[in-house]
Amino acid sequence: MLLKGKNVIITGAGRGIGKEIAKACAKEGANIGLTARTMEELNATKKEIEDLGINVKVVTKIADITKFQQVMEAFMTFQDELGLINSVIANAGYSRMWTTHEFINEKFAEILNVNVLGVFYTFKAAYPYLKKDNKNDKARFIITGSEAYPNAPSKLTAYVASKYAVVGMQKAMATEYKRENITFNMVLPTQVDTRALRGKKAGDGNKPEHVLNPWDLNDYYLFLLSENANRIDNGLIFTYDFNEAKKVLTEAPSGKKENWEVFKDYFREKAPKSYDNVKKYGKLVDFIISRS
């Protein structure tokens, strides 16, 4: 098991990406701390984990990610119940779509509060409880970003602003805490079948073909949480490029896809632009190959 005995905390864990990450981490042996605004959703995630029949501990605590006192109390609970924290996934997010000049002021602020202030509060609350004593097994802080950085789709001004902001935050924090055995990395998905994208239709089985399932992201988070990524810091994992790598892998001759070393030249020939974006993450491609 990749994460046996590790303690992993996930915000926005009531549904979508957060729920799938939580289940994936539990399958790899991690104890899980779940937080979101709705206890009903947290209990549903907890039950799905318990139904897996895996001997891990699952702790739930409701918190509004934009209220620091609640976030701090959640992390105090996680530390009390689980012990020191190995990894945190700042996954909570919010988005709405309007033409910029018609954007409701309060909604613009709410999006920034959830997506930017929420990441700041999550790190600040987690910091005292992170396990930072081993340079060979560093604490992990992982942010769920978006292809909105750098693509900047229209009518999503607040969301785009928030996703640009967290890229800058990550860079600053990676520099600031470089000597404290904490790594900061981000997964930047293309469109995912969640309520943020498709509302109540999410998960109905009728998503457009180009839209990812939430569980399609699991390998990226598991890799960043694992010992394979101990030296990766301030990484931006763009899922589009790795999806291109997966497509090329399915088409590659058997002798060209055993591992990154034998695959990379073939990949460079077939998808040079994606190769340039992926080449420094060869270990992640190896990880994907090993789990395919």
ChimeraX commands (.cxc) that place a marker at each C-alpha (Angstrom):
marker #1 position 0.00,0.00,0.00 radius 0.5
marker #1 position 1.38,3.39,-1.03 radius 0.5
marker #1 position 0.12,5.34,2.00 radius 0.5
marker #1 position -0.16,2.76,4.76 radius 0.5
marker #1 position -0.45,4.44,8.15 radius 0.5
marker #1 position -0.27,7.98,6.73 radius 0.5
marker #1 position -2.74,10.66,7.82 radius 0.5
marker #1 position -4.28,12.59,4.92 radius 0.5
marker #1 position -6.70,15.52,5.28 radius 0.5
marker #1 position -8.98,16.54,2.42 radius 0.5
marker #1 position -11.12,19.67,2.16 radius 0.5
marker #1 position -14.18,19.72,-0.05 radius 0.5
marker #1 position -14.47,16.00,0.69 radius 0.5
marker #1 position -18.25,15.68,0.57 radius 0.5
marker #1 position -18.53,14.93,-3.13 radius 0.5
marker #1 position -16.83,15.01,-6.52 radius 0.5
marker #1 position -13.04,15.10,-6.66 radius 0.5
marker #1 position -12.63,15.22,-2.88 radius 0.5
marker #1 position -14.74,12.13,-2.31 radius 0.5
marker #1 position -12.85,10.13,-4.95 radius 0.5
marker #1 position -9.46,11.21,-3.59 radius 0.5
marker #1 position -10.54,10.15,-0.10 radius 0.5
marker #1 position -11.56,6.68,-1.27 radius 0.5
marker #1 position -8.38,6.26,-3.31 radius 0.5
marker #1 position -6.19,7.25,-0.35 radius 0.5
marker #1 position -8.07,4.87,1.96 radius 0.5
marker #1 position -7.53,2.01,-0.51 radius 0.5
marker #1 position -3.81,2.76,-0.23 radius 0.5
marker #1 position -3.91,2.48,3.56 radius 0.5
marker #1 position -4.19,6.11,4.66 radius 0.5
marker #1 position -6.21,7.34,7.60 radius 0.5
marker #1 position -8.48,10.10,6.39 radius 0.5
marker #1 position -9.69,13.43,7.76 radius 0.5
marker #1 position -12.69,14.76,5.84 radius 0.5
marker #1 position -14.05,18.28,5.96 radius 0.5
marker #1 position -16.78,20.11,4.05 radius 0.5
marker #1 position -19.76,22.31,4.91 radius 0.5
marker #1 position -22.38,19.53,4.99 radius 0.5
marker #1 position -22.29,16.67,7.47 radius 0.5
marker #1 position -24.71,14.61,5.40 radius 0.5
marker #1 position -22.23,14.58,2.51 radius 0.5
marker #1 position -19.28,13.87,4.79 radius 0.5
marker #1 position -21.12,10.92,6.31 radius 0.5
marker #1 position -21.87,9.60,2.82 radius 0.5
marker #1 position -18.17,9.77,1.92 radius 0.5
marker #1 position -17.23,8.12,5.21 radius 0.5
marker #1 position -19.72,5.30,4.60 radius 0.5
marker #1 position -18.35,4.67,1.10 radius 0.5
marker #1 position -14.87,4.36,2.60 radius 0.5
marker #1 position -16.08,2.06,5.38 radius 0.5
marker #1 position -17.90,-0.09,2.83 radius 0.5
marker #1 position -14.54,-0.78,1.18 radius 0.5
marker #1 position -13.74,-2.98,4.17 radius 0.5
marker #1 position -10.30,-1.47,4.69 radius 0.5
marker #1 position -8.91,-1.06,8.20 radius 0.5
marker #1 position -8.31,2.69,8.21 radius 0.5
marker #1 position -9.59,5.45,10.46 radius 0.5
marker #1 position -11.94,8.10,9.04 radius 0.5
marker #1 position -12.64,11.33,10.93 radius 0.5
marker #1 position -15.21,13.90,9.79 radius 0.5
marker #1 position -15.57,17.53,10.83 radius 0.5
marker #1 position -17.77,20.16,9.20 radius 0.5
marker #1 position -16.19,23.52,8.47 radius 0.5
marker #1 position -16.84,26.51,6.25 radius 0.5
marker #1 position -13.48,26.89,4.51 radius 0.5
marker #1 position -13.88,30.69,4.52 radius 0.5
marker #1 position -14.10,30.88,8.34 radius 0.5
marker #1 position -10.70,30.41,9.92 radius 0.5
marker #1 position -11.96,29.49,13.38 radius 0.5
marker #1 position -13.93,26.57,11.94 radius 0.5
marker #1 position -11.00,25.41,9.81 radius 0.5
marker #1 position -8.66,25.62,12.79 radius 0.5
marker #1 position -11.05,23.59,14.94 radius 0.5
marker #1 position -11.30,20.97,12.22 radius 0.5
marker #1 position -7.52,20.52,12.09 radius 0.5
marker #1 position -7.31,20.38,15.87 radius 0.5
marker #1 position -9.86,17.55,15.75 radius 0.5
marker #1 position -7.92,15.71,13.05 radius 0.5
marker #1 position -4.69,15.97,15.03 radius 0.5
marker #1 position -6.40,14.79,18.21 radius 0.5
marker #1 position -8.00,11.80,16.46 radius 0.5
marker #1 position -5.27,10.82,14.01 radius 0.5
marker #1 position -1.99,12.33,15.20 radius 0.5
marker #1 position 0.44,14.40,13.17 radius 0.5
marker #1 position -0.64,15.04,9.59 radius 0.5
marker #1 position 1.41,13.74,6.66 radius 0.5
marker #1 position -0.53,15.40,3.85 radius 0.5
marker #1 position -3.23,17.96,3.17 radius 0.5
marker #1 position -5.23,18.31,-0.03 radius 0.5
marker #1 position -6.75,21.78,-0.36 radius 0.5
marker #1 position -9.53,20.74,-2.70 radius 0.5
marker #1 position -12.55,22.87,-1.75 radius 0.5
marker #1 position -13.63,25.06,-4.65 radius 0.5
marker #1 position -16.47,27.16,-6.00 radius 0.5
marker #1 position -17.36,28.71,-9.34 radius 0.5
marker #1 position -20.15,30.67,-11.02 radius 0.5
marker #1 position -20.46,32.04,-14.54 radius 0.5
marker #1 position -21.50,35.57,-15.53 radius 0.5
marker #1 position -20.42,38.20,-18.01 radius 0.5
marker #1 position -17.85,40.23,-16.08 radius 0.5
marker #1 position -19.73,43.55,-16.02 radius 0.5
marker #1 position -22.84,41.73,-14.78 radius 0.5
marker #1 position -21.04,39.59,-12.18 radius 0.5
marker #1 position -22.79,39.80,-8.81 radius 0.5
marker #1 position -20.36,41.50,-6.44 radius 0.5
marker #1 position -21.06,39.21,-3.53 radius 0.5
marker #1 position -20.62,36.09,-5.67 radius 0.5
marker #1 position -17.31,37.36,-7.04 radius 0.5
marker #1 position -16.07,37.84,-3.48 radius 0.5
marker #1 position -17.42,34.45,-2.40 radius 0.5
marker #1 position -15.51,32.66,-5.16 radius 0.5
marker #1 position -12.28,34.39,-4.17 radius 0.5
marker #1 position -12.93,33.63,-0.50 radius 0.5
marker #1 position -13.45,29.90,-1.10 radius 0.5
marker #1 position -10.73,29.37,-3.70 radius 0.5
marker #1 position -8.00,31.67,-2.38 radius 0.5
marker #1 position -8.68,32.51,1.26 radius 0.5
marker #1 position -9.76,28.89,1.77 radius 0.5
marker #1 position -6.35,27.62,0.63 radius 0.5
marker #1 position -4.59,30.11,2.90 radius 0.5
marker #1 position -6.76,29.16,5.89 radius 0.5
marker #1 position -6.24,25.46,5.18 radius 0.5
marker #1 position -2.47,25.79,5.22 radius 0.5
marker #1 position -2.40,28.11,8.22 radius 0.5
marker #1 position -4.62,25.78,10.25 radius 0.5
marker #1 position -2.71,22.67,9.18 radius 0.5
marker #1 position 0.81,24.01,9.66 radius 0.5
marker #1 position 1.20,23.37,13.42 radius 0.5
marker #1 position 0.20,19.73,12.94 radius 0.5
marker #1 position 2.20,18.81,9.85 radius 0.5
marker #1 position 4.79,16.07,10.29 radius 0.5
marker #1 position 7.92,17.95,9.23 radius 0.5
marker #1 position 10.68,15.95,10.93 radius 0.5
marker #1 position 11.88,13.77,8.05 radius 0.5
marker #1 position 13.48,15.14,4.87 radius 0.5
marker #1 position 13.10,11.69,3.29 radius 0.5
marker #1 position 9.35,11.72,3.90 radius 0.5
marker #1 position 8.24,15.33,3.65 radius 0.5
marker #1 position 4.85,16.72,4.52 radius 0.5
marker #1 position 2.68,17.34,1.46 radius 0.5
marker #1 position 0.40,20.28,0.71 radius 0.5
marker #1 position -1.49,19.72,-2.54 radius 0.5
marker #1 position -3.85,22.23,-4.15 radius 0.5
marker #1 position -6.59,21.43,-6.64 radius 0.5
marker #1 position -6.06,24.00,-9.37 radius 0.5
marker #1 position -7.63,24.27,-12.81 radius 0.5
marker #1 position -6.93,24.60,-16.50 radius 0.5
marker #1 position -8.36,28.12,-15.99 radius 0.5
marker #1 position -4.68,28.81,-15.31 radius 0.5
marker #1 position -3.42,29.72,-17.85 radius 0.5
marker #1 position -6.29,29.33,-20.33 radius 0.5
marker #1 position -8.58,31.97,-18.76 radius 0.5
marker #1 position -11.99,31.07,-20.25 radius 0.5
marker #1 position -14.47,33.93,-20.59 radius 0.5
marker #1 position -17.35,34.60,-18.18 radius 0.5
marker #1 position -15.40,32.94,-15.36 radius 0.5
marker #1 position -13.44,36.01,-14.30 radius 0.5
marker #1 position -13.63,35.36,-10.56 radius 0.5
marker #1 position -12.74,31.70,-10.90 radius 0.5
marker #1 position -9.86,32.50,-13.28 radius 0.5
marker #1 position -8.55,35.15,-10.89 radius 0.5
marker #1 position -8.66,32.67,-8.02 radius 0.5
marker #1 position -6.79,29.97,-9.94 radius 0.5
marker #1 position -4.08,32.40,-11.04 radius 0.5
marker #1 position -3.81,33.50,-7.41 radius 0.5
marker #1 position -3.23,30.03,-5.96 radius 0.5
marker #1 position -0.44,29.36,-8.49 radius 0.5
marker #1 position 1.31,32.44,-7.13 radius 0.5
marker #1 position 0.58,31.42,-3.55 radius 0.5
marker #1 position 2.08,28.00,-4.13 radius 0.5
marker #1 position 5.26,29.45,-5.61 radius 0.5
marker #1 position 5.66,31.82,-2.67 radius 0.5
marker #1 position 5.01,29.10,-0.07 radius 0.5
marker #1 position 7.34,26.61,-1.75 radius 0.5
marker #1 position 10.11,29.19,-1.49 radius 0.5
marker #1 position 9.23,30.24,2.06 radius 0.5
marker #1 position 9.07,26.72,3.53 radius 0.5
marker #1 position 11.79,25.06,1.45 radius 0.5
marker #1 position 13.87,24.25,4.54 radius 0.5
marker #1 position 10.93,22.90,6.57 radius 0.5
marker #1 position 10.37,19.56,4.83 radius 0.5
marker #1 position 7.07,20.58,3.23 radius 0.5
marker #1 position 6.38,20.26,-0.47 radius 0.5
marker #1 position 3.72,22.24,-2.35 radius 0.5
marker #1 position 2.23,20.91,-5.57 radius 0.5
marker #1 position -0.88,21.39,-7.66 radius 0.5
marker #1 position -3.11,19.28,-9.90 radius 0.5
marker #1 position -4.67,21.37,-12.67 radius 0.5
marker #1 position -7.50,19.39,-14.28 radius 0.5
marker #1 position -9.36,20.03,-17.48 radius 0.5
marker #1 position -13.16,19.95,-17.10 radius 0.5
marker #1 position -14.39,17.38,-14.56 radius 0.5
marker #1 position -17.89,15.96,-14.09 radius 0.5
marker #1 position -18.70,17.73,-10.83 radius 0.5
marker #1 position -21.48,20.04,-9.68 radius 0.5
marker #1 position -19.20,23.00,-10.29 radius 0.5
marker #1 position -19.35,22.15,-14.00 radius 0.5
marker #1 position -22.66,20.34,-14.56 radius 0.5
marker #1 position -24.76,21.17,-11.51 radius 0.5
marker #1 position -27.14,18.43,-10.39 radius 0.5
marker #1 position -26.53,16.54,-13.64 radius 0.5
marker #1 position -23.03,15.61,-12.43 radius 0.5
marker #1 position -22.58,11.85,-12.24 radius 0.5
marker #1 position -25.64,11.05,-14.36 radius 0.5
marker #1 position -23.59,9.07,-16.87 radius 0.5
marker #1 position -24.24,11.54,-19.67 radius 0.5
marker #1 position -21.18,13.77,-19.43 radius 0.5
marker #1 position -19.54,14.96,-22.67 radius 0.5
marker #1 position -16.71,12.70,-23.81 radius 0.5
marker #1 position -14.00,15.30,-23.18 radius 0.5
marker #1 position -15.08,15.80,-19.56 radius 0.5
marker #1 position -13.15,13.74,-17.01 radius 0.5
marker #1 position -14.66,11.63,-14.26 radius 0.5
marker #1 position -13.56,12.71,-10.76 radius 0.5
marker #1 position -11.74,9.41,-10.27 radius 0.5
marker #1 position -9.67,10.00,-13.39 radius 0.5
marker #1 position -7.57,12.35,-11.25 radius 0.5
marker #1 position -6.72,9.85,-8.52 radius 0.5
marker #1 position -3.33,8.80,-9.90 radius 0.5
marker #1 position -2.06,12.39,-9.89 radius 0.5
marker #1 position -2.89,12.90,-6.23 radius 0.5
marker #1 position -1.66,9.45,-5.19 radius 0.5
marker #1 position 1.65,10.05,-6.96 radius 0.5
marker #1 position 2.15,13.42,-5.25 radius 0.5
marker #1 position 1.30,11.87,-1.89 radius 0.5
marker #1 position 3.68,8.94,-2.36 radius 0.5
marker #1 position 7.41,8.65,-1.74 radius 0.5
marker #1 position 7.91,8.88,-5.51 radius 0.5
marker #1 position 7.27,12.63,-5.30 radius 0.5
marker #1 position 9.35,13.45,-2.23 radius 0.5
marker #1 position 11.65,15.75,-4.22 radius 0.5
marker #1 position 8.97,17.39,-6.37 radius 0.5
marker #1 position 8.17,20.90,-5.16 radius 0.5
marker #1 position 6.15,23.70,-6.74 radius 0.5
marker #1 position 5.01,21.28,-9.41 radius 0.5
marker #1 position 2.08,22.03,-11.72 radius 0.5
marker #1 position 0.51,18.81,-12.98 radius 0.5
marker #1 position -1.60,19.70,-16.02 radius 0.5
marker #1 position -3.90,16.75,-16.62 radius 0.5
marker #1 position -4.33,17.58,-20.32 radius 0.5
marker #1 position -0.71,16.71,-21.05 radius 0.5
marker #1 position -0.84,13.49,-19.07 radius 0.5
marker #1 position -4.08,12.51,-20.77 radius 0.5
marker #1 position -2.19,12.94,-24.04 radius 0.5
marker #1 position 0.52,10.67,-22.65 radius 0.5
marker #1 position -2.14,8.07,-21.75 radius 0.5
marker #1 position -3.58,8.19,-25.26 radius 0.5
marker #1 position -0.16,7.72,-26.83 radius 0.5
marker #1 position 0.55,4.87,-24.40 radius 0.5
marker #1 position -2.54,2.99,-25.56 radius 0.5
marker #1 position -1.37,3.26,-29.17 radius 0.5
marker #1 position 2.32,2.57,-28.56 radius 0.5
marker #1 position 3.90,-0.77,-29.56 radius 0.5
marker #1 position 4.45,-3.06,-26.58 radius 0.5
marker #1 position 8.21,-2.50,-26.63 radius 0.5
marker #1 position 7.77,1.27,-26.32 radius 0.5
marker #1 position 5.69,1.53,-23.14 radius 0.5
marker #1 position 7.42,-0.49,-20.47 radius 0.5
marker #1 position 8.57,2.62,-18.59 radius 0.5
marker #1 position 9.35,6.30,-19.12 radius 0.5
marker #1 position 12.86,5.68,-20.39 radius 0.5
marker #1 position 11.69,3.52,-23.29 radius 0.5
marker #1 position 8.49,5.54,-23.90 radius 0.5
marker #1 position 9.78,9.11,-23.88 radius 0.5
marker #1 position 11.30,9.19,-27.38 radius 0.5
marker #1 position 8.14,7.68,-28.88 radius 0.5
marker #1 position 6.02,10.20,-26.95 radius 0.5
marker #1 position 8.19,13.11,-28.09 radius 0.5
marker #1 position 7.70,12.03,-31.70 radius 0.5
marker #1 position 3.91,11.65,-31.40 radius 0.5
marker #1 position 3.07,14.62,-29.13 radius 0.5
marker #1 position 6.05,17.01,-28.91 radius 0.5
marker #1 position 4.19,19.83,-27.14 radius 0.5
marker #1 position 2.84,17.59,-24.39 radius 0.5
marker #1 position 6.23,15.89,-24.14 radius 0.5
marker #1 position 7.86,19.23,-23.37 radius 0.5
marker #1 position 5.37,19.80,-20.53 radius 0.5
marker #1 position 5.63,16.28,-19.15 radius 0.5
marker #1 position 9.33,15.45,-19.48 radius 0.5
marker #1 position 10.33,16.66,-16.01 radius 0.5
marker #1 position 7.68,14.38,-14.48 radius 0.5
marker #1 position 8.98,11.09,-15.84 radius 0.5
marker #1 position 8.38,9.44,-12.48 radius 0.5
marker #1 position 4.69,10.27,-12.76 radius 0.5
marker #1 position 4.53,8.65,-16.20 radius 0.5
marker #1 position 6.23,5.58,-14.72 radius 0.5
marker #1 position 3.63,5.63,-11.94 radius 0.5
marker #1 position 0.78,5.80,-14.47 radius 0.5
marker #1 position 2.29,2.96,-16.51 radius 0.5
marker #1 position 2.68,0.79,-13.41 radius 0.5
marker #1 position -0.99,1.29,-12.48 radius 0.5
marker #1 position -2.48,0.90,-15.96 radius 0.5
marker link #1:1,2 radius 0.2
marker link #1:2,3 radius 0.2
marker link #1:3,4 radius 0.2
marker link #1:4,5 radius 0.2
marker link #1:5,6 radius 0.2
marker link #1:6,7 radius 0.2
marker link #1:7,8 radius 0.2
marker link #1:8,9 radius 0.2
marker link #1:9,10 radius 0.2
marker link #1:10,11 radius 0.2
marker link #1:11,12 radius 0.2
marker link #1:12,13 radius 0.2
marker link #1:13,14 radius 0.2
marker link #1:14,15 radius 0.2
marker link #1:15,16 radius 0.2
marker link #1:16,17 radius 0.2
marker link #1:17,18 radius 0.2
marker link #1:18,19 radius 0.2
marker link #1:19,20 radius 0.2
marker link #1:20,21 radius 0.2
marker link #1:21,22 radius 0.2
marker link #1:22,23 radius 0.2
marker link #1:23,24 radius 0.2
marker link #1:24,25 radius 0.2
marker link #1:25,26 radius 0.2
marker link #1:26,27 radius 0.2
marker link #1:27,28 radius 0.2
marker link #1:28,29 radius 0.2
marker link #1:29,30 radius 0.2
marker link #1:30,31 radius 0.2
marker link #1:31,32 radius 0.2
marker link #1:32,33 radius 0.2
marker link #1:33,34 radius 0.2
marker link #1:34,35 radius 0.2
marker link #1:35,36 radius 0.2
marker link #1:36,37 radius 0.2
marker link #1:37,38 radius 0.2
marker link #1:38,39 radius 0.2
marker link #1:39,40 radius 0.2
marker link #1:40,41 radius 0.2
marker link #1:41,42 radius 0.2
marker link #1:42,43 radius 0.2
marker link #1:43,44 radius 0.2
marker link #1:44,45 radius 0.2
marker link #1:45,46 radius 0.2
marker link #1:46,47 radius 0.2
marker link #1:47,48 radius 0.2
marker link #1:48,49 radius 0.2
marker link #1:49,50 radius 0.2
marker link #1:50,51 radius 0.2
marker link #1:51,52 radius 0.2
marker link #1:52,53 radius 0.2
marker link #1:53,54 radius 0.2
marker link #1:54,55 radius 0.2
marker link #1:55,56 radius 0.2
marker link #1:56,57 radius 0.2
marker link #1:57,58 radius 0.2
marker link #1:58,59 radius 0.2
marker link #1:59,60 radius 0.2
marker link #1:60,61 radius 0.2
marker link #1:61,62 radius 0.2
marker link #1:62,63 radius 0.2
marker link #1:63,64 radius 0.2
marker link #1:64,65 radius 0.2
marker link #1:65,66 radius 0.2
marker link #1:66,67 radius 0.2
marker link #1:67,68 radius 0.2
marker link #1:68,69 radius 0.2
marker link #1:69,70 radius 0.2
marker link #1:70,71 radius 0.2
marker link #1:71,72 radius 0.2
marker link #1:72,73 radius 0.2
marker link #1:73,74 radius 0.2
marker link #1:74,75 radius 0.2
marker link #1:75,76 radius 0.2
marker link #1:76,77 radius 0.2
marker link #1:77,78 radius 0.2
marker link #1:78,79 radius 0.2
marker link #1:79,80 radius 0.2
marker link #1:80,81 radius 0.2
marker link #1:81,82 radius 0.2
marker link #1:82,83 radius 0.2
marker link #1:83,84 radius 0.2
marker link #1:84,85 radius 0.2
marker link #1:85,86 radius 0.2
marker link #1:86,87 radius 0.2
marker link #1:87,88 radius 0.2
marker link #1:88,89 radius 0.2
marker link #1:89,90 radius 0.2
marker link #1:90,91 radius 0.2
marker link #1:91,92 radius 0.2
marker link #1:92,93 radius 0.2
marker link #1:93,94 radius 0.2
marker link #1:94,95 radius 0.2
marker link #1:95,96 radius 0.2
marker link #1:96,97 radius 0.2
marker link #1:97,98 radius 0.2
marker link #1:98,99 radius 0.2
marker link #1:99,100 radius 0.2
marker link #1:100,101 radius 0.2
marker link #1:101,102 radius 0.2
marker link #1:102,103 radius 0.2
marker link #1:103,104 radius 0.2
marker link #1:104,105 radius 0.2
marker link #1:105,106 radius 0.2
marker link #1:106,107 radius 0.2
marker link #1:107,108 radius 0.2
marker link #1:108,109 radius 0.2
marker link #1:109,110 radius 0.2
marker link #1:110,111 radius 0.2
marker link #1:111,112 radius 0.2
marker link #1:112,113 radius 0.2
marker link #1:113,114 radius 0.2
marker link #1:114,115 radius 0.2
marker link #1:115,116 radius 0.2
marker link #1:116,117 radius 0.2
marker link #1:117,118 radius 0.2
marker link #1:118,119 radius 0.2
marker link #1:119,120 radius 0.2
marker link #1:120,121 radius 0.2
marker link #1:121,122 radius 0.2
marker link #1:122,123 radius 0.2
marker link #1:123,124 radius 0.2
marker link #1:124,125 radius 0.2
marker link #1:125,126 radius 0.2
marker link #1:126,127 radius 0.2
marker link #1:127,128 radius 0.2
marker link #1:128,129 radius 0.2
marker link #1:129,130 radius 0.2
marker link #1:130,131 radius 0.2
marker link #1:131,132 radius 0.2
marker link #1:132,133 radius 0.2
marker link #1:133,134 radius 0.2
marker link #1:134,135 radius 0.2
marker link #1:135,136 radius 0.2
marker link #1:136,137 radius 0.2
marker link #1:137,138 radius 0.2
marker link #1:138,139 radius 0.2
marker link #1:139,140 radius 0.2
marker link #1:140,141 radius 0.2
marker link #1:141,142 radius 0.2
marker link #1:142,143 radius 0.2
marker link #1:143,144 radius 0.2
marker link #1:144,145 radius 0.2
marker link #1:145,146 radius 0.2
marker link #1:146,147 radius 0.2
marker link #1:147,148 radius 0.2
marker link #1:148,149 radius 0.2
marker link #1:149,150 radius 0.2
marker link #1:150,151 radius 0.2
marker link #1:151,152 radius 0.2
marker link #1:152,153 radius 0.2
marker link #1:153,154 radius 0.2
marker link #1:154,155 radius 0.2
marker link #1:155,156 radius 0.2
marker link #1:156,157 radius 0.2
marker link #1:157,158 radius 0.2
marker link #1:158,159 radius 0.2
marker link #1:159,160 radius 0.2
marker link #1:160,161 radius 0.2
marker link #1:161,162 radius 0.2
marker link #1:162,163 radius 0.2
marker link #1:163,164 radius 0.2
marker link #1:164,165 radius 0.2
marker link #1:165,166 radius 0.2
marker link #1:166,167 radius 0.2
marker link #1:167,168 radius 0.2
marker link #1:168,169 radius 0.2
marker link #1:169,170 radius 0.2
marker link #1:170,171 radius 0.2
marker link #1:171,172 radius 0.2
marker link #1:172,173 radius 0.2
marker link #1:173,174 radius 0.2
marker link #1:174,175 radius 0.2
marker link #1:175,176 radius 0.2
marker link #1:176,177 radius 0.2
marker link #1:177,178 radius 0.2
marker link #1:178,179 radius 0.2
marker link #1:179,180 radius 0.2
marker link #1:180,181 radius 0.2
marker link #1:181,182 radius 0.2
marker link #1:182,183 radius 0.2
marker link #1:183,184 radius 0.2
marker link #1:184,185 radius 0.2
marker link #1:185,186 radius 0.2
marker link #1:186,187 radius 0.2
marker link #1:187,188 radius 0.2
marker link #1:188,189 radius 0.2
marker link #1:189,190 radius 0.2
marker link #1:190,191 radius 0.2
marker link #1:191,192 radius 0.2
marker link #1:192,193 radius 0.2
marker link #1:193,194 radius 0.2
marker link #1:194,195 radius 0.2
marker link #1:195,196 radius 0.2
marker link #1:196,197 radius 0.2
marker link #1:197,198 radius 0.2
marker link #1:198,199 radius 0.2
marker link #1:199,200 radius 0.2
marker link #1:200,201 radius 0.2
marker link #1:201,202 radius 0.2
marker link #1:202,203 radius 0.2
marker link #1:203,204 radius 0.2
marker link #1:204,205 radius 0.2
marker link #1:205,206 radius 0.2
marker link #1:206,207 radius 0.2
marker link #1:207,208 radius 0.2
marker link #1:208,209 radius 0.2
marker link #1:209,210 radius 0.2
marker link #1:210,211 radius 0.2
marker link #1:211,212 radius 0.2
marker link #1:212,213 radius 0.2
marker link #1:213,214 radius 0.2
marker link #1:214,215 radius 0.2
marker link #1:215,216 radius 0.2
marker link #1:216,217 radius 0.2
marker link #1:217,218 radius 0.2
marker link #1:218,219 radius 0.2
marker link #1:219,220 radius 0.2
marker link #1:220,221 radius 0.2
marker link #1:221,222 radius 0.2
marker link #1:222,223 radius 0.2
marker link #1:223,224 radius 0.2
marker link #1:224,225 radius 0.2
marker link #1:225,226 radius 0.2
marker link #1:226,227 radius 0.2
marker link #1:227,228 radius 0.2
marker link #1:228,229 radius 0.2
marker link #1:229,230 radius 0.2
marker link #1:230,231 radius 0.2
marker link #1:231,232 radius 0.2
marker link #1:232,233 radius 0.2
marker link #1:233,234 radius 0.2
marker link #1:234,235 radius 0.2
marker link #1:235,236 radius 0.2
marker link #1:236,237 radius 0.2
marker link #1:237,238 radius 0.2
marker link #1:238,239 radius 0.2
marker link #1:239,240 radius 0.2
marker link #1:240,241 radius 0.2
marker link #1:241,242 radius 0.2
marker link #1:242,243 radius 0.2
marker link #1:243,244 radius 0.2
marker link #1:244,245 radius 0.2
marker link #1:245,246 radius 0.2
marker link #1:246,247 radius 0.2
marker link #1:247,248 radius 0.2
marker link #1:248,249 radius 0.2
marker link #1:249,250 radius 0.2
marker link #1:250,251 radius 0.2
marker link #1:251,252 radius 0.2
marker link #1:252,253 radius 0.2
marker link #1:253,254 radius 0.2
marker link #1:254,255 radius 0.2
marker link #1:255,256 radius 0.2
marker link #1:256,257 radius 0.2
marker link #1:257,258 radius 0.2
marker link #1:258,259 radius 0.2
marker link #1:259,260 radius 0.2
marker link #1:260,261 radius 0.2
marker link #1:261,262 radius 0.2
marker link #1:262,263 radius 0.2
marker link #1:263,264 radius 0.2
marker link #1:264,265 radius 0.2
marker link #1:265,266 radius 0.2
marker link #1:266,267 radius 0.2
marker link #1:267,268 radius 0.2
marker link #1:268,269 radius 0.2
marker link #1:269,270 radius 0.2
marker link #1:270,271 radius 0.2
marker link #1:271,272 radius 0.2
marker link #1:272,273 radius 0.2
marker link #1:273,274 radius 0.2
marker link #1:274,275 radius 0.2
marker link #1:275,276 radius 0.2
marker link #1:276,277 radius 0.2
marker link #1:277,278 radius 0.2
marker link #1:278,279 radius 0.2
marker link #1:279,280 radius 0.2
marker link #1:280,281 radius 0.2
marker link #1:281,282 radius 0.2
marker link #1:282,283 radius 0.2
marker link #1:283,284 radius 0.2
marker link #1:284,285 radius 0.2
marker link #1:285,286 radius 0.2
marker link #1:286,287 radius 0.2
marker link #1:287,288 radius 0.2
marker link #1:288,289 radius 0.2
marker link #1:289,290 radius 0.2
marker link #1:290,291 radius 0.2
marker link #1:291,292 radius 0.2
view
